[in-house]
Amino acid sequence: MVSPKGMQHVTAFSRPETVPAAPAVARKPSLWILNSWRDLVLYVCTPLVIVPVFILAQARGSAEDIYLFVAAFGAMGHHLPGMIRAYGDRALFQRFRWRFIFAPIFLVAVCVIFFLWDLKGIVLIAFIWGLWHGMMQTYGFCRSTMRKWAHSLRSRVASILHCAGSGLPPQFFSRRSA
């Protein structure tokens, strides 16, 4: 919203402020997410770095050690930015205040009850939630890349089908070693 004096109303700060309106700059449309080099390094070449590191790690440590390191490192990189944004952004916290306060309390209570009563259903709940969460992350990535091409219902359906087709079959057809 632009005020009559050429100022715009910005609500991303802790309290609403007015700042000078920035001149609109038309960007050239591109199919890249960031730009060609950053996309190449961050999305395409990442496996070229990870695979040799993983092979070297297999020679030096057990599969469990590698799994624990990847899980801990991945969890920190995944959860910390989300928590910083959720609890550090005042506008976002105000918008979802009760959800951010009571959801963690509810989840801890459910986990404690399942643990104390020795119920095994929490594993199924966590598995289903993990599938849903992974599919929604894939869907978000698909949407961020598809926005460069199309905004139609067909592209949204294609993204959902991609998520279901790439996320669900490996879970249902994988064999668990005993």
ABEGO torsion letter per residue (X at the ends): XBBAAGBBBBAABABBBBBBBBBBBBBBBBABAABAAAAAAAAAAAAAAAAAAAAAAAAABBAAAAAAAAAAAAAAAAAAAAAAAAAABAAAAAAAAAAAAAAAAAAAAAAAAAAAAGBAAAAAAAAAAAAAAAAAAAAAAAAAAAAAABABAAAAAAAAAAAAAAAAAAAAABBBBX
